[in-house]
Amino acid sequence: MNMFDVEKIREQFPLLTQKVNGKNLVYLDNGATVQKPLRVIEKIKEIYTEYNSNIHRGVHYLSNKTTEAYENARETVRNFINANSTEEIIFTKGTTDAINLVAFSFGEKYIKKGDEILIAETEHHSNIVPWQMMCERKGAKIKVIPADNNGELILSEYKKLLNKRTKLVAVAQVANSLGIINPIEDIIYEARKTGAKTLIDGAQAVQHKSVDVQKLDCDFYAFSGHKTYAETGIGILYGKKELLNEMPPYQGGGDMIKSVSFEKTEYTDLPLKFEAGTSNYVGAISLGEAINFINSVGIEKIEKYETELLKYAEEKLSLINGLTIYGKSKNKTSAVSFLLKGIHFYDTGMILDKLGIAVRTGAHCAEPTMKNFGISGTVRASFAMYNTKEEIDKLYEGLLKVKNMLL
């Protein structure tokens, strides 16, 4: 595509054409999951109807073809985030699974009693709970990078927290509940000074902006397929080869072994060392196809369009009296989180649904963030490349109806 033609893009997403409660669907819950383009749906159908077979284990045609497609998808992911080698690309169930893998395996190898892990106040629960579990197991401590009253991380406080006991810093590139882009380049740079390793949660980033893990120089990077136009149950952990080689496997079973005896098991090489059992090869291949789709549109074009969309949304919603946007920042991407004064977020979401508008309501798996604002939750409208200004206008009109009905 030479130009960003949103109507042409929308034609590739069958689900967007349906009606909800007699209204044309306005899907603004993309932070939770995005819809799937036809080419991804067709790729999944192709696998199951033409060459489905378990990978890495057969000498026959179907197994070889599926294995080749699986490993080609790994190369597609490697290129997408500019990893140095496919050995650094681990297929997981999603971002949560990838973070748990690091929390267990990195923790087992490198974390001792009294060590510290730094995480941001604005993290998703998936980047909090695994570290709490690891700290309980290893006798380590969590230190929290505070956010200001706008939800932006306070870098000066972060620098004060860093010390020789800091072993790892785990931060989202984009805060899921607010859409704020965290200054991960500075965070990684400061961590590197102390020798601390870094894990970046990219679940809300890679579908919106270009990511280069070598340029970032992060030690780990995780993201989910279902937020990146692929199917559910697939994700990626990028890790630097030297670290992954030293870390023990997260799970045991088939595909991650070199040899097994009752006396001793030898583990295989990267990346299969961390891919025990039958991998979600269909999901992995669908992720490769989804990335090909993103590349066909152009990630820079997507970022530019979605930035314009977000700016329009914030300006439009700010016209509504009594509406408060949480996390307003110059550095944001594709999400606006808000409340209508005197109206519960669930009530807002339910009425919008009657109008065919899908948004997310609640704490967005970010309770500490909500606590920072002194609230229990928000309404979150999150955008993808296929959303339009006309849909934002419908959201605006819908919110006016919510006010008229409930106030």
C-alpha positions as a printed Julia matrix, in Angstrom:
407×3 Matrix{Float64}:
   0.0     0.0    0.0
   1.54    3.3   -1.09
  -0.9     5.46   0.87
  -2.65    4.87   4.18
  -6.19    4.1    3.04
  -8.17    3.27   6.17
 -11.25    2.17   4.22
  -9.14   -0.26   2.2
  -7.67   -1.57   5.45
 -11.11   -1.98   7.03
 -12.2    -4.15   4.11
  -9.65   -6.73   5.27
 -11.3    -7.19   8.69
 -14.54   -9.2    8.32
 -15.69   -8.75  11.92
 -15.88   -4.96  11.58
 -18.83   -5.21   9.19
 -21.26   -6.68  11.72
 -24.0    -4.91  13.66
 -24.32   -4.93  17.46
 -27.72   -4.13  18.97
 -28.84   -3.0   15.52
 -25.97   -0.5   15.22
 -22.84   -0.63  13.1
 -20.07   -1.94  15.33
 -17.58    0.6   16.64
 -14.75   -1.5   18.06
 -12.6     0.54  20.46
 -11.25   -2.24  22.68
  -8.05   -2.88  20.77
  -5.85   -2.65  23.86
  -7.48   -5.91  25.01
  -7.24   -7.62  21.61
  -7.3    -6.54  17.98
  -9.41   -8.04  15.21
  -7.83  -10.31  12.63
  -7.29   -9.5    8.95
  -8.6   -11.91   6.35
  -5.11  -13.02   5.32
  -4.4   -14.25   8.86
  -7.74  -16.05   9.03
  -7.06  -17.64   5.64
  -3.54  -18.65   6.71
  -4.95  -20.49   9.74
  -7.48  -22.24   7.5
  -4.7   -23.12   5.04
  -2.63  -24.78   7.77
  -5.49  -26.96   8.98
  -6.72  -27.91   5.52
  -3.43  -28.37   3.65
  -0.45  -29.32   5.83
  -1.25  -29.53   9.53
   1.21  -31.8   11.34
   3.28  -31.72  14.51
   6.58  -29.87  14.1
  10.2   -30.99  14.55
   9.23  -34.65  15.01
   8.49  -36.16  11.65
  10.4   -37.03   8.51
   7.27  -36.92   6.36
   6.15  -34.13   4.03
   3.45  -32.56   6.21
   5.66  -32.34   9.29
   8.52  -30.85   7.29
   6.27  -28.27   5.68
   4.73  -27.2    9.01
   8.14  -27.07  10.65
   9.47  -24.9    7.84
   6.52  -22.49   8.18
   7.04  -22.37  11.96
  10.72  -21.55  11.69
  10.06  -19.04   8.89
   7.68  -17.28  11.3
  10.49  -17.13  13.86
  12.7   -15.41  11.27
   9.87  -12.99  10.46
   9.63  -12.07  14.15
  13.42  -11.73  14.4
  13.45   -9.29  11.51
  10.4    -7.4   12.84
  12.11   -6.46  16.11
  15.66   -6.65  14.7
  16.99   -9.35  17.0
  20.49  -10.56  16.23
  19.55  -14.23  15.81
  16.52  -16.53  15.65
  18.05  -18.27  18.68
  16.95  -15.2   20.63
  13.29  -15.58  19.63
  11.27  -17.85  21.94
   7.64  -18.67  21.14
   5.48  -18.44  24.26
   1.74  -18.37  25.04
   1.82  -14.57  25.27
   3.38  -11.67  27.15
   2.3   -13.03  30.53
   3.89  -16.39  29.81
   7.07  -14.71  28.56
   7.43  -12.63  31.73
   6.79  -15.69  33.9
   9.49  -17.54  31.96
  12.03  -14.83  32.77
  10.86  -14.49  36.38
  11.42  -18.22  36.92
  14.49  -18.92  34.81
  16.39  -15.67  35.33
  15.38  -15.81  38.96
  16.72  -19.32  39.43
  20.06  -18.44  37.87
  20.76  -14.9   39.01
  18.59  -13.82  41.97
  19.7   -14.25  45.58
  18.33  -13.19  48.95
  18.4    -9.41  49.35
  18.54   -8.67  45.61
  16.12   -6.1   44.22
  13.78   -5.95  41.22
  12.5    -2.56  40.03
   9.07   -2.31  38.42
   6.97    0.72  37.54
   3.9     1.83  39.45
   1.92    1.84  36.2
   2.56   -1.8   35.28
   0.01   -4.36  34.17
  -0.53   -7.07  36.8
   1.33   -9.48  34.51
   4.49   -7.45  35.09
   3.94   -7.32  38.85
   2.69  -10.7   40.1
   5.41  -12.92  38.51
   8.09  -10.8   40.21
   6.28  -10.98  43.54
   6.19  -14.76  43.21
   9.88  -14.84  42.33
  10.79  -12.6   45.25
   8.83  -14.8   47.68
  10.67  -17.82  46.33
  14.15  -16.28  46.34
  13.99  -13.83  49.26
  14.41  -10.81  46.99
  12.63   -7.45  47.18
  10.53   -5.36  44.81
  11.09   -1.62  44.58
   8.54    0.53  42.76
   9.38    3.33  40.31
   6.8     5.99  41.23
   4.58    7.84  38.79
   3.48   11.46  39.08
  -0.15   12.55  39.35
  -0.41   12.35  35.56
   0.8     8.75  35.39
   4.26    9.52  33.99
   7.24    7.81  35.59
   9.52   10.0   37.72
  12.98    9.33  36.32
  14.79   11.17  39.1
  13.23    8.78  41.63
  14.08    5.81  39.44
  17.75    6.79  39.43
  17.71    6.96  43.23
  16.34    3.42  43.44
  19.09    1.91  41.3
  21.95    0.4   43.29
  24.32   -2.57  43.3
  21.52   -4.85  44.62
  19.32   -4.07  41.6
  19.39   -7.15  39.39
  16.57   -6.45  36.95
  14.3    -3.59  35.87
  10.95   -4.62  34.35
   8.92   -1.86  32.66
   6.24   -1.64  29.99
   7.11    0.33  26.88
   3.51    1.58  26.84
   1.34    1.64  29.98
  -1.72   -0.41  29.07
  -4.23    1.52  31.19
  -3.16    4.98  30.0
  -1.37    4.65  26.67
   1.61    6.64  27.98
   4.9     5.76  26.29
   7.48    5.26  29.01
  11.05    6.55  28.47
  12.49    3.06  28.16
  15.64    4.26  26.39
  16.6     6.29  29.47
  15.49    3.49  31.81
  17.65    0.93  29.99
  20.63    3.31  29.84
  20.54    4.0   33.59
  20.1     0.31  34.42
  23.09   -0.56  32.27
  25.28    1.76  34.38
  24.66   -0.36  37.48
  24.84   -3.73  35.71
  21.11   -4.4   36.11
  19.34   -6.32  33.35
  16.16   -5.02  31.72
  12.88   -6.57  30.6
  10.52   -4.52  28.44
   6.84   -5.44  28.19
   5.99   -4.53  24.6
   2.41   -5.85  24.57
   0.98   -2.39  23.84
   3.87   -1.18  21.67
   4.94   -3.36  18.73
   1.62   -3.02  16.88
   1.81    0.78  17.1
   5.46    1.73  16.62
   8.76    0.41  15.28
  10.83   -1.61  17.78
  14.54   -2.38  17.45
  15.74   -4.51  20.37
  19.4    -4.14  19.42
  19.13   -0.35  19.35
  17.24   -0.39  22.66
  19.87   -2.74  24.1
  17.29   -4.34  26.4
  18.03   -7.82  27.73
  14.49   -9.14  27.32
  11.45   -7.99  25.32
   8.01   -9.61  25.36
   4.81   -9.18  23.35
   1.56  -10.96  22.47
   0.31  -12.2   19.12
  -3.37  -11.49  19.71
  -2.65   -7.77  20.15
  -0.58   -7.86  16.97
  -3.29   -9.13  14.55
  -2.47  -12.83  15.07
  -4.52  -15.44  16.88
  -4.62  -15.94  20.64
  -2.31  -18.18  22.65
   0.94  -17.11  21.01
   3.57  -14.64  22.11
   7.24  -13.8   21.94
  10.1   -13.56  24.36
  13.24  -11.99  22.97
  16.3   -12.51  25.12
  19.98  -11.9   24.59
  21.61  -15.17  23.62
  24.25  -15.11  26.35
  21.58  -14.78  29.04
  19.23  -17.39  27.58
  22.1   -19.86  27.32
  22.85  -19.48  31.03
  19.24  -19.62  32.23
  17.71  -23.02  33.14
  14.62  -24.19  31.21
  11.25  -22.93  32.41
   9.43  -26.2   31.66
  10.44  -29.76  30.86
   9.14  -32.15  28.23
   9.39  -32.94  24.57
  11.24  -30.72  22.07
  13.46  -29.1   24.72
  15.71  -32.13  25.23
  18.86  -33.41  23.55
  18.78  -36.77  25.31
  16.89  -38.32  28.22
  17.81  -41.09  30.61
  16.64  -41.81  34.15
  20.07  -40.76  35.34
  20.36  -37.45  33.48
  18.67  -35.29  30.85
  20.59  -33.02  28.51
  18.76  -29.94  27.25
  18.81  -28.93  23.62
  20.11  -25.65  22.24
  18.28  -22.35  21.85
  15.56  -21.54  21.08
  13.9   -24.95  21.6
  15.37  -25.18  25.1
  12.47  -22.95  26.23
   9.74  -24.48  24.02
   8.71  -27.65  25.85
   5.95  -29.81  24.41
   3.96  -29.23  21.25
   4.23  -25.52  20.56
   1.31  -23.51  19.28
   2.7   -23.77  15.77
  -0.52  -22.58  14.16
  -0.42  -19.47  16.34
   3.25  -18.91  15.52
   2.61  -19.16  11.78
  -0.37  -16.83  12.15
   1.89  -14.34  13.93
   4.34  -14.45  11.05
   1.46  -13.74   8.66
   0.17  -10.93  10.89
   3.6    -9.3   10.89
   3.7    -9.6    7.1
   0.37   -7.78   7.08
   1.71   -5.01   9.35
   4.76   -4.69   7.11
   2.56   -4.45   4.02
   0.82   -1.43   5.53
   4.01    0.04   7.02
   4.58    0.44  10.75
   5.66    4.08  10.33
   2.44    4.85   8.45
   0.43    3.06  11.14
   2.14    5.05  13.89
   1.52    8.36  12.11
  -2.15    7.59  11.46
  -2.85    6.32  14.97
  -1.12    9.36  16.49
  -3.46   11.61  14.52
  -6.41    9.49  15.62
  -5.43    9.73  19.3
  -4.97   13.5   19.08
  -8.4    13.85  17.5
  -9.98   11.63  20.16
  -8.48   13.54  23.09
  -9.46   16.9   21.6
 -12.99   15.7   20.83
 -13.65   14.08  24.21
 -12.2    17.09  26.04
 -15.19   19.07  24.74
 -17.53   17.08  26.99
 -18.19   18.89  30.27
 -17.44   16.69  33.27
 -15.2    14.27  31.35
 -11.73   13.74  32.79
  -8.95   12.13  30.77
  -6.37   10.29  32.86
  -2.78   10.16  31.67
  -2.71   13.08  29.25
   0.81   13.24  27.87
   2.76   14.32  24.8
   4.15   10.79  24.68
   1.16    8.53  24.13
  -0.13    5.96  21.72
  -3.58    4.72  20.78
  -5.52    4.8   24.06
  -7.54    7.32  26.01
  -8.7     6.51  29.55
 -11.47    8.64  31.04
 -14.4     9.05  33.42
 -17.63   11.01  33.28
 -18.19   12.85  36.54
 -20.87   11.21  38.67
 -21.24    8.17  36.37
 -19.75    4.74  37.09
 -17.49    3.4   34.36
 -19.51    0.17  34.11
 -22.7     2.15  33.47
 -20.93    4.15  30.77
 -19.65    0.99  29.1
 -23.01   -0.77  29.21
 -24.88    2.12  27.59
 -22.19    2.51  24.93
 -22.58   -1.19  24.17
 -26.29   -0.65  23.5
 -25.16    1.88  20.92
 -22.84   -0.65  19.29
 -19.68    0.86  20.78
 -17.19   -1.53  22.4
 -14.87   -0.05  25.04
 -13.07   -1.51  28.07
 -14.17   -0.65  31.62
 -12.55   -1.31  34.98
  -9.03   -1.22  36.39
  -7.48   -2.72  33.23
  -5.3    -5.1   35.27
  -3.54   -2.03  36.66
  -4.9    -1.53  40.17
  -1.82    0.37  41.46
  -2.26    2.86  38.61
  -5.88    3.45  39.56
  -4.86    3.85  43.2
  -2.37    6.52  42.14
  -5.28    8.51  40.69
  -7.56    7.81  43.65
 -10.11    5.97  41.51
 -11.21    2.36  41.09
 -11.31    2.27  37.29
 -11.89    4.09  34.02
 -13.41    3.74  30.6
 -10.67    3.01  28.06
 -11.07    3.57  24.33
  -8.12    2.07  22.47
  -7.43    2.35  18.77
  -5.99    0.29  15.93
  -5.06    1.05  12.35
  -8.63    0.32  11.18
 -10.4     2.87  13.4
 -11.65    6.17  12.01
 -12.43    9.71  13.13
 -16.06    8.98  12.33
 -16.01    6.23  14.96
 -14.59    8.68  17.48
 -17.44   11.03  16.62
 -19.86    8.19  17.42
 -18.09    7.65  20.75
 -18.46   11.37  21.48
 -22.16   11.3   20.64
 -22.61    8.13  22.68
 -21.04    9.74  25.74
 -23.37   12.7   25.43
 -26.3    10.24  25.46
 -24.84    8.57  28.57
 -24.77   11.96  30.3
 -28.33   12.78  29.23
 -29.61    9.44  30.52
 -27.79    9.28  33.86
 -27.39   12.88  34.99
